[in-house]
Amino acid sequence: MKYLTGFAAFWWDFIVGDSIALAIGGVGVLVLGALLVRSGYPGVAEITLPVIVMSTLVASLVRR
C-alpha cells in the first residue's frame, strides 16, 4: 500500500506542484482543445487555447 500512496503522491506533486490553479487550467485547456478539435473547429482551438493558457499564467502570477 505504501508504494501506491507514494506513486499517487509523486503524480500529485508532479502535476499540481505549487499551484492548483495552474493544474486545473492546464487540464481545462486540454479538455477544451480536444472538444473543439473533435467538434470540427481546429482553427478556433489554435487561436483561443494560447490565449487561455497565457491568461491562466498571468492570473496565477498576479495572485501571488
N, CA, C and O atoms as CSV, one atom per row, in Angstrom:
chain,resi,resn,atom,element,x,y,z
A,1,MET,N,N,0.819,-1.192,0.000
A,1,MET,CA,C,0.000,0.000,0.000
A,1,MET,C,C,0.864,1.258,0.000
A,1,MET,O,O,0.476,2.277,-0.571
A,2,LYS,N,N,2.033,1.193,0.637
A,2,LYS,CA,C,2.877,2.385,0.681
A,2,LYS,C,C,3.416,2.739,-0.710
A,2,LYS,O,O,3.683,3.907,-0.991
A,3,TYR,N,N,3.575,1.735,-1.580
A,3,TYR,CA,C,4.015,2.020,-2.944
A,3,TYR,C,C,2.932,2.768,-3.717
A,3,TYR,O,O,3.219,3.672,-4.502
A,4,LEU,N,N,1.690,2.376,-3.481
A,4,LEU,CA,C,0.575,3.035,-4.148
A,4,LEU,C,C,0.434,4.484,-3.688
A,4,LEU,O,O,0.228,5.375,-4.513
A,5,THR,N,N,0.540,4.727,-2.401
A,5,THR,CA,C,0.449,6.096,-1.906
A,5,THR,C,C,1.655,6.921,-2.361
A,5,THR,O,O,1.513,8.106,-2.665
A,6,GLY,N,N,2.812,6.321,-2.408
A,6,GLY,CA,C,3.989,7.028,-2.907
A,6,GLY,C,C,3.857,7.381,-4.379
A,6,GLY,O,O,4.244,8.470,-4.803
A,7,PHE,N,N,3.304,6.449,-5.158
A,7,PHE,CA,C,3.081,6.698,-6.582
A,7,PHE,C,C,2.081,7.836,-6.785
A,7,PHE,O,O,2.298,8.718,-7.615
A,8,ALA,N,N,0.989,7.811,-6.028
A,8,ALA,CA,C,-0.020,8.868,-6.125
A,8,ALA,C,C,0.549,10.208,-5.669
A,8,ALA,O,O,0.259,11.241,-6.272
A,9,ALA,N,N,1.347,10.201,-4.621
A,9,ALA,CA,C,1.952,11.443,-4.129
A,9,ALA,C,C,2.926,12.016,-5.149
A,9,ALA,O,O,3.002,13.234,-5.312
A,10,PHE,N,N,3.667,11.162,-5.831
A,10,PHE,CA,C,4.574,11.642,-6.873
A,10,PHE,C,C,3.813,12.345,-7.980
A,10,PHE,O,O,4.187,13.445,-8.385
A,11,TRP,N,N,2.741,11.720,-8.481
A,11,TRP,CA,C,1.996,12.323,-9.580
A,11,TRP,C,C,1.279,13.584,-9.150
A,11,TRP,O,O,1.179,14.529,-9.932
A,12,TRP,N,N,0.775,13.624,-7.921
A,12,TRP,CA,C,0.142,14.841,-7.421
A,12,TRP,C,C,1.166,15.974,-7.382
A,12,TRP,O,O,0.877,17.084,-7.831
A,13,ASP,N,N,2.343,15.709,-6.858
A,13,ASP,CA,C,3.381,16.733,-6.780
A,13,ASP,C,C,3.873,17.126,-8.164
A,13,ASP,O,O,4.182,18.295,-8.400
A,14,PHE,N,N,3.951,16.166,-9.086
A,14,PHE,CA,C,4.429,16.446,-10.433
A,14,PHE,C,C,3.430,17.306,-11.207
A,14,PHE,O,O,3.830,18.248,-11.891
A,15,ILE,N,N,2.148,16.998,-11.107
A,15,ILE,CA,C,1.133,17.722,-11.881
A,15,ILE,C,C,0.735,19.017,-11.188
A,15,ILE,O,O,0.684,20.067,-11.829
A,16,VAL,N,N,0.457,18.962,-9.909
A,16,VAL,CA,C,-0.032,20.146,-9.207
A,16,VAL,C,C,1.136,21.032,-8.792
A,16,VAL,O,O,1.108,22.241,-9.020
A,17,GLY,N,N,2.141,20.452,-8.197
A,17,GLY,CA,C,3.297,21.242,-7.778
A,17,GLY,C,C,2.918,22.300,-6.765
A,17,GLY,O,O,2.414,21.981,-5.689
A,18,ASP,N,N,3.157,23.556,-7.101
A,18,ASP,CA,C,2.885,24.652,-6.181
A,18,ASP,C,C,1.521,25.296,-6.391
A,18,ASP,O,O,1.007,25.954,-5.486
A,19,SER,N,N,0.931,25.119,-7.556
A,19,SER,CA,C,-0.282,25.865,-7.869
A,19,SER,C,C,-1.380,24.949,-8.407
A,19,SER,O,O,-1.253,24.378,-9.490
A,20,ILE,N,N,-2.436,24.820,-7.650
A,20,ILE,CA,C,-3.572,24.029,-8.096
A,20,ILE,C,C,-4.287,24.747,-9.247
A,20,ILE,O,O,-4.880,24.096,-10.107
A,21,ALA,N,N,-4.232,26.074,-9.265
A,21,ALA,CA,C,-4.891,26.835,-10.335
A,21,ALA,C,C,-4.255,26.535,-11.691
A,21,ALA,O,O,-4.963,26.410,-12.690
A,22,LEU,N,N,-2.947,26.421,-11.735
A,22,LEU,CA,C,-2.282,26.093,-12.991
A,22,LEU,C,C,-2.593,24.670,-13.432
A,22,LEU,O,O,-2.736,24.409,-14.627
A,23,ALA,N,N,-2.697,23.760,-12.489
A,23,ALA,CA,C,-3.034,22.379,-12.832
A,23,ALA,C,C,-4.446,22.294,-13.397
A,23,ALA,O,O,-4.674,21.611,-14.395
A,24,ILE,N,N,-5.390,22.980,-12.768
A,24,ILE,CA,C,-6.769,22.982,-13.258
A,24,ILE,C,C,-6.847,23.677,-14.609
A,24,ILE,O,O,-7.548,23.213,-15.509
A,25,GLY,N,N,-6.134,24.785,-14.757
A,25,GLY,CA,C,-6.118,25.487,-16.048
A,25,GLY,C,C,-5.523,24.640,-17.156
A,25,GLY,O,O,-6.027,24.643,-18.279
A,26,GLY,N,N,-4.458,23.915,-16.852
A,26,GLY,CA,C,-3.837,23.047,-17.856
A,26,GLY,C,C,-4.742,21.920,-18.293
A,26,GLY,O,O,-4.849,21.629,-19.484
A,27,VAL,N,N,-5.391,21.287,-17.339
A,27,VAL,CA,C,-6.330,20.212,-17.681
A,27,VAL,C,C,-7.524,20.774,-18.440
A,27,VAL,O,O,-8.013,20.156,-19.386
A,28,GLY,N,N,-7.990,21.940,-18.025
A,28,GLY,CA,C,-9.119,22.578,-18.718
A,28,GLY,C,C,-8.790,22.918,-20.158
A,28,GLY,O,O,-9.626,22.739,-21.044
A,29,VAL,N,N,-7.591,23.402,-20.403
A,29,VAL,CA,C,-7.173,23.723,-21.766
A,29,VAL,C,C,-7.095,22.467,-22.619
A,29,VAL,O,O,-7.500,22.476,-23.782
A,30,LEU,N,N,-6.577,21.394,-22.051
A,30,LEU,CA,C,-6.502,20.143,-22.809
A,30,LEU,C,C,-7.889,19.616,-23.158
A,30,LEU,O,O,-8.120,19.165,-24.280
A,31,VAL,N,N,-8.807,19.670,-22.207
A,31,VAL,CA,C,-10.170,19.189,-22.455
A,31,VAL,C,C,-10.873,20.081,-23.475
A,31,VAL,O,O,-11.514,19.585,-24.401
A,32,LEU,N,N,-10.751,21.388,-23.304
A,32,LEU,CA,C,-11.382,22.316,-24.251
A,32,LEU,C,C,-10.810,22.148,-25.646
A,32,LEU,O,O,-11.556,22.175,-26.625
A,33,GLY,N,N,-9.505,21.977,-25.755
A,33,GLY,CA,C,-8.883,21.761,-27.058
A,33,GLY,C,C,-9.370,20.503,-27.729
A,33,GLY,O,O,-9.652,20.496,-28.927
A,34,ALA,N,N,-9.468,19.437,-26.957
A,34,ALA,CA,C,-9.966,18.174,-27.519
A,34,ALA,C,C,-11.411,18.317,-27.991
A,34,ALA,O,O,-11.777,17.811,-29.051
A,35,LEU,N,N,-12.226,19.008,-27.198
A,35,LEU,CA,C,-13.621,19.205,-27.591
A,35,LEU,C,C,-13.750,20.053,-28.853
A,35,LEU,O,O,-14.562,19.756,-29.729
A,36,LEU,N,N,-12.951,21.102,-28.939
A,36,LEU,CA,C,-13.011,21.960,-30.128
A,36,LEU,C,C,-12.557,21.223,-31.381
A,36,LEU,O,O,-13.177,21.361,-32.435
A,37,VAL,N,N,-11.503,20.457,-31.285
A,37,VAL,CA,C,-10.995,19.735,-32.453
A,37,VAL,C,C,-11.964,18.638,-32.877
A,37,VAL,O,O,-12.201,18.443,-34.069
A,38,ARG,N,N,-12.527,17.919,-31.901
A,38,ARG,CA,C,-13.470,16.846,-32.243
A,38,ARG,C,C,-14.774,17.386,-32.815
A,38,ARG,O,O,-15.443,16.699,-33.586
A,39,SER,N,N,-15.141,18.612,-32.443
A,39,SER,CA,C,-16.377,19.173,-32.966
A,39,SER,C,C,-16.178,19.858,-34.315
A,39,SER,O,O,-17.137,20.361,-34.901
A,40,GLY,N,N,-14.953,19.880,-34.808
A,40,GLY,CA,C,-14.699,20.406,-36.144
A,40,GLY,C,C,-14.249,21.852,-36.189
A,40,GLY,O,O,-14.380,22.507,-37.224
A,41,TYR,N,N,-13.721,22.363,-35.090
A,41,TYR,CA,C,-13.249,23.737,-35.047
A,41,TYR,C,C,-11.769,23.820,-34.673
A,41,TYR,O,O,-11.438,24.444,-33.665
A,42,PRO,N,N,-10.877,23.220,-35.440
A,42,PRO,CA,C,-9.458,23.279,-35.061
A,42,PRO,C,C,-8.875,24.688,-35.183
A,42,PRO,O,O,-7.935,25.030,-34.466
A,43,GLY,N,N,-9.418,25.498,-36.072
A,43,GLY,CA,C,-8.932,26.872,-36.209
A,43,GLY,C,C,-9.229,27.706,-34.976
A,43,GLY,O,O,-8.421,28.534,-34.556
A,44,VAL,N,N,-10.393,27.474,-34.407
A,44,VAL,CA,C,-10.751,28.189,-33.186
A,44,VAL,C,C,-9.835,27.757,-32.037
A,44,VAL,O,O,-9.440,28.575,-31.206
A,45,ALA,N,N,-9.509,26.483,-31.999
A,45,ALA,CA,C,-8.624,25.976,-30.951
A,45,ALA,C,C,-7.238,26.598,-31.065
A,45,ALA,O,O,-6.610,26.898,-30.050
A,46,GLU,N,N,-6.760,26.793,-32.278
A,46,GLU,CA,C,-5.428,27.379,-32.478
A,46,GLU,C,C,-5.345,28.805,-31.956
A,46,GLU,O,O,-4.276,29.258,-31.548
A,47,ILE,N,N,-6.451,29.500,-31.968
A,47,ILE,CA,C,-6.455,30.901,-31.539
A,47,ILE,C,C,-6.775,31.027,-30.051
A,47,ILE,O,O,-6.101,31.762,-29.329
A,48,THR,N,N,-7.791,30.320,-29.596
A,48,THR,CA,C,-8.254,30.530,-28.223
A,48,THR,C,C,-7.399,29.839,-27.164
A,48,THR,O,O,-7.250,30.372,-26.064
A,49,LEU,N,N,-6.841,28.687,-27.458
A,49,LEU,CA,C,-6.106,27.959,-26.431
A,49,LEU,C,C,-4.843,28.682,-25.949
A,49,LEU,O,O,-4.603,28.717,-24.742
A,50,PRO,N,N,-4.031,29.257,-26.836
A,50,PRO,CA,C,-2.883,30.017,-26.318
A,50,PRO,C,C,-3.299,31.222,-25.474
A,50,PRO,O,O,-2.616,31.581,-24.515
A,51,VAL,N,N,-4.422,31.843,-25.837
A,51,VAL,CA,C,-4.912,32.978,-25.055
A,51,VAL,C,C,-5.333,32.513,-23.658
A,51,VAL,O,O,-5.058,33.192,-22.669
A,52,ILE,N,N,-5.989,31.373,-23.579
A,52,ILE,CA,C,-6.410,30.849,-22.280
A,52,ILE,C,C,-5.205,30.451,-21.438
A,52,ILE,O,O,-5.187,30.688,-20.231
A,53,VAL,N,N,-4.210,29.854,-22.059
A,53,VAL,CA,C,-3.006,29.461,-21.318
A,53,VAL,C,C,-2.302,30.696,-20.764
A,53,VAL,O,O,-1.911,30.714,-19.597
A,54,MET,N,N,-2.141,31.712,-21.577
A,54,MET,CA,C,-1.482,32.932,-21.112
A,54,MET,C,C,-2.298,33.619,-20.024
A,54,MET,O,O,-1.728,34.154,-19.074
A,55,SER,N,N,-3.604,33.611,-20.146
A,55,SER,CA,C,-4.462,34.204,-19.117
A,55,SER,C,C,-4.323,33.462,-17.792
A,55,SER,O,O,-4.283,34.084,-16.731
A,56,THR,N,N,-4.250,32.147,-17.852
A,56,THR,CA,C,-4.078,31.350,-16.643
A,56,THR,C,C,-2.732,31.641,-15.987
A,56,THR,O,O,-2.647,31.767,-14.765
A,57,LEU,N,N,-1.687,31.748,-16.794
A,57,LEU,CA,C,-0.367,32.053,-16.241
A,57,LEU,C,C,-0.330,33.440,-15.606
A,57,LEU,O,O,0.212,33.611,-14.514
A,58,VAL,N,N,-0.901,34.420,-16.284
A,58,VAL,CA,C,-0.928,35.789,-15.734
A,58,VAL,C,C,-1.747,35.824,-14.454
A,58,VAL,O,O,-1.341,36.460,-13.481
A,59,ALA,N,N,-2.890,35.156,-14.436
A,59,ALA,CA,C,-3.716,35.135,-13.238
A,59,ALA,C,C,-2.993,34.481,-12.071
A,59,ALA,O,O,-3.142,34.922,-10.931
A,60,SER,N,N,-2.219,33.444,-12.332
A,60,SER,CA,C,-1.510,32.794,-11.233
A,60,SER,C,C,-0.374,33.684,-10.722
A,60,SER,O,O,-0.067,33.653,-9.531
A,61,LEU,N,N,0.252,34.472,-11.590
A,61,LEU,CA,C,1.320,35.364,-11.155
A,61,LEU,C,C,0.786,36.583,-10.405
A,61,LEU,O,O,1.392,37.038,-9.435
A,62,VAL,N,N,-0.350,37.105,-10.860
A,62,VAL,CA,C,-0.928,38.280,-10.202
A,62,VAL,C,C,-1.434,37.917,-8.822
A,62,VAL,O,O,-1.370,38.727,-7.898
A,63,ARG,N,N,-1.938,36.699,-8.679
A,63,ARG,CA,C,-2.479,36.258,-7.402
A,63,ARG,C,C,-1.425,36.166,-6.319
A,63,ARG,O,O,-1.753,36.295,-5.140
A,64,ARG,N,N,-0.192,35.950,-6.671
A,64,ARG,CA,C,0.883,35.825,-5.675
A,64,ARG,C,C,1.203,37.173,-5.196
A,64,ARG,O,O,2.080,37.335,-4.348
